[in-house]
Amino acid sequence: MAESYERFRPGYPEELFRLVTAYARDPVRTALEIGAGTGKATRLFARPGLTVTATEPDPAMLAELRRHLPAEVRTAQLAFEELPTDQTYGLVYAAAALHWTAPAGRWPRIAALLRPGGVFASFGGPVQLADPAVEEAVRLARAPFLATDEIPSPDGTPPERAMQWPGTELERSEWFTDVRQAVLARRLTVSAHDYLGHLSTVSAYLVLPAPDRAEVFDRIGRVLPARVELAADITVHLARRRDER
């Protein structure tokens, strides 16, 4: 699974780094990553002058990350809920991983990991077929097994609302202020094989019984063109830890 994540999940653009660091009041010198996976986002933030500590509970994912990242990147095999709060950072961020964390105590723990005025960033978004006709063909192909492959909003925020999760929770939190949401438009073109590879990393398919998963991938593969265009917009949420509470 870790190899599939590394091969088929897209990385993150330089524009995202500029957006996050421009939001910070001061230069970011230290960062903690929650649920780093194979290090797709770690690569964006790990650079001279910025020390990144990447945390990930899955040992296979962490081993894949260590294969691709320089030794200067600190790593820890820990779940978010296990992170010690005896050290604080200028930036805490999660790349398509925040929904895996336990809701209870999430925001106080993140606040405890940030220095006063430090920045929290969460970013990610679904990878969707850009061609409506191809999207409809895939929907029909998977329908006997899945009504949808999207992750529902963890707090029930409807998709038509302007502010999406986790911005909705951050706005209600006593720990954070200056909550912002931005969308970075992104289009990708990949082979049908690579698109199926990406689907193999999506939780909706992972929870299917193995025979059903094989069948749905076969059905989807039969309706895909050789190359597919993907809408892979990145929704970014930014917030600042309150200096005082």
C-alpha positions in Angstrom: 0.0 0.0 0.0 2.8 2.4 0.8 4.3 1.9 -2.6 1.0 2.6 -4.2 0.6 5.8 -2.2 4.0 6.9 -3.3 3.5 6.1 -7.0 -0.1 7.2 -7.5 -0.8 10.1 -5.1 0.1 13.5 -6.7 2.5 15.8 -4.9 2.0 19.4 -4.0 2.9 22.6 -5.9 5.3 25.3 -4.9 2.3 27.7 -4.9 1.1 25.9 -1.8 4.3 26.5 0.1 4.2 30.2 -0.8 0.6 30.5 0.3 1.3 29.0 3.7 4.5 30.9 4.4 3.0 34.2 3.3 0.2 33.7 5.8 2.7 33.3 8.6 3.6 36.5 10.4 7.3 35.5 10.8 9.6 33.2 8.9 8.7 29.6 9.6 11.7 27.8 11.1 10.2 24.6 12.5 7.2 22.5 11.3 5.4 19.4 12.5 3.6 17.3 9.9 0.6 15.1 11.0 0.1 11.9 9.1 3.0 12.4 6.7 2.3 9.2 4.7 5.1 8.7 2.2 6.2 12.3 2.4 4.4 14.0 -0.6 3.9 17.2 1.4 7.1 16.7 3.4 9.1 17.3 0.3 7.4 20.6 -0.2 8.3 22.0 3.2 11.7 20.4 3.9 14.1 22.9 2.7 17.1 24.9 4.0 16.1 27.0 7.0 13.0 25.0 7.8 13.3 22.0 10.0 10.5 19.5 9.5 9.4 16.7 11.9 7.3 14.2 9.9 5.1 12.0 12.0 3.3 8.9 10.7 1.9 5.9 12.6 2.3 3.3 9.8 5.8 1.9 9.6 5.6 1.0 5.9 4.6 4.5 5.0 7.3 6.0 7.2 9.9 3.6 5.6 8.8 4.9 2.1 9.1 8.5 3.3 12.6 7.9 4.6 13.6 6.4 1.2 12.8 9.7 -0.5 13.6 12.4 2.0 17.0 13.6 3.2 18.3 12.6 6.6 17.8 16.1 7.9 14.0 15.5 8.0 13.2 14.2 11.4 10.7 11.4 11.6 8.6 9.8 14.4 6.4 6.7 14.2 3.5 8.2 16.2 -0.2 8.8 15.7 -1.4 12.3 16.2 -3.0 11.4 19.5 0.4 10.1 20.8 2.4 13.2 20.0 4.2 14.7 23.0 3.4 18.4 23.6 6.6 19.3 25.3 7.9 20.9 22.1 6.2 23.6 20.0 6.5 24.6 16.4 6.0 27.6 14.1 3.9 25.5 11.8 1.8 22.4 12.2 0.2 21.0 9.1 -1.7 18.0 7.7 -1.9 17.0 4.1 -5.1 15.0 3.4 -4.7 13.4 6.8 -6.6 15.5 9.3 -9.8 13.4 8.9 -7.9 10.4 10.3 -7.4 12.1 13.6 -9.7 11.7 16.6 -12.1 14.6 17.0 -12.0 14.6 20.8 -9.3 17.0 21.9 -8.0 17.7 18.3 -7.8 21.5 18.5 -6.4 21.8 22.0 -3.7 19.3 21.1 -2.8 21.1 17.9 -2.8 24.4 19.8 -0.4 22.9 22.4 2.0 21.9 19.6 2.1 25.5 18.3 3.9 28.4 19.7 1.7 31.4 20.4 0.9 33.0 17.0 2.0 29.8 15.2 0.2 28.6 12.1 -1.9 25.6 11.4 -2.5 24.4 7.8 -4.6 21.7 6.5 -4.8 21.0 2.8 -6.1 18.4 0.3 -9.0 17.6 -1.8 -10.6 14.9 -4.0 -9.1 13.8 -7.3 -12.0 13.9 -9.7 -12.5 13.1 -13.4 -12.8 16.4 -15.3 -14.8 15.0 -18.2 -18.5 14.8 -17.2 -19.1 11.9 -19.7 -16.2 9.9 -18.3 -17.3 10.7 -14.7 -20.8 9.4 -15.4 -19.5 6.2 -17.0 -17.3 5.5 -14.0 -20.2 6.3 -11.6 -22.4 3.7 -13.4 -19.6 1.2 -13.4 -19.0 1.4 -9.6 -22.7 1.8 -8.7 -23.3 -1.8 -7.8 -20.6 -1.5 -5.2 -20.3 2.1 -4.3 -22.8 5.0 -4.4 -20.0 7.4 -4.1 -16.2 7.3 -3.5 -16.0 10.7 -1.8 -15.2 11.3 1.8 -18.1 13.0 3.6 -17.4 16.1 5.6 -16.4 15.0 9.1 -18.7 17.6 10.7 -21.6 17.3 8.2 -20.9 20.6 6.4 -22.9 20.6 3.1 -20.7 20.9 0.0 -22.5 24.1 -1.1 -21.5 26.0 2.0 -18.7 28.6 1.4 -16.6 27.6 4.4 -15.7 23.9 4.4 -14.4 21.6 7.1 -12.0 21.9 8.9 -12.4 25.7 8.6 -15.9 25.3 10.1 -14.4 23.8 13.3 -11.5 26.2 13.4 -14.0 29.1 13.3 -15.8 27.7 16.3 -12.6 26.9 18.2 -11.4 29.1 21.1 -7.8 28.2 20.3 -7.6 29.7 16.8 -8.2 33.0 15.0 -7.8 34.5 11.5 -9.3 31.4 9.8 -8.9 31.5 6.0 -9.8 29.2 3.1 -8.2 29.2 -0.3 -8.5 26.9 -3.4 -5.5 26.2 -5.7 -6.8 25.0 -9.0 -5.0 22.1 -10.5 -5.5 19.8 -13.5 -3.6 16.6 -14.1 -3.6 14.2 -17.0 -2.7 10.6 -16.3 -3.0 7.1 -17.9 -6.0 5.0 -17.1 -3.7 2.6 -15.3 -2.4 5.3 -13.0 -5.9 6.6 -12.3 -6.9 3.1 -11.2 -3.8 3.0 -9.2 -4.9 6.2 -7.5 -8.3 4.7 -6.8 -6.6 1.8 -5.1 -5.4 4.2 -2.4 -8.9 5.7 -1.8 -10.5 4.6 1.4 -14.0 3.9 -0.1 -12.4 1.2 -2.3 -10.0 0.0 0.4 -12.9 -1.0 2.7 -14.5 -3.2 0.0 -14.1 -7.0 0.2 -11.2 -8.0 -2.1 -13.4 -9.7 -4.7 -15.7 -6.7 -5.0 -12.7 -4.4 -5.2 -11.2 -6.4 -8.0 -14.5 -6.4 -9.9 -15.2 -2.7 -9.5 -11.7 -1.8 -10.8 -12.2 -4.1 -13.7 -15.5 -2.4 -14.5 -14.1 1.0 -14.2 -11.0 0.1 -16.3 -13.3 -1.0 -19.2 -15.0 2.5 -19.5 -11.9 4.6 -19.1 -10.1 6.2 -22.1 -6.4 5.6 -22.5 -5.7 8.9 -20.7 -7.9 10.8 -18.3 -7.9 14.5 -17.2 -8.3 15.0 -13.5 -9.6 18.0 -11.5 -7.3 17.9 -8.4 -7.9 21.2 -6.8 -6.3 21.7 -3.4 -8.4 23.3 -0.7 -6.3 25.0 1.9 -7.3 26.0 5.4 -5.1 28.3 7.5 -5.5 29.4 11.1 -3.4 31.1 13.7 -3.1 30.1 17.3 -4.3 32.8 19.6 -1.5 34.6 21.4 -3.6 34.6 24.5 -6.8 32.8 25.7 
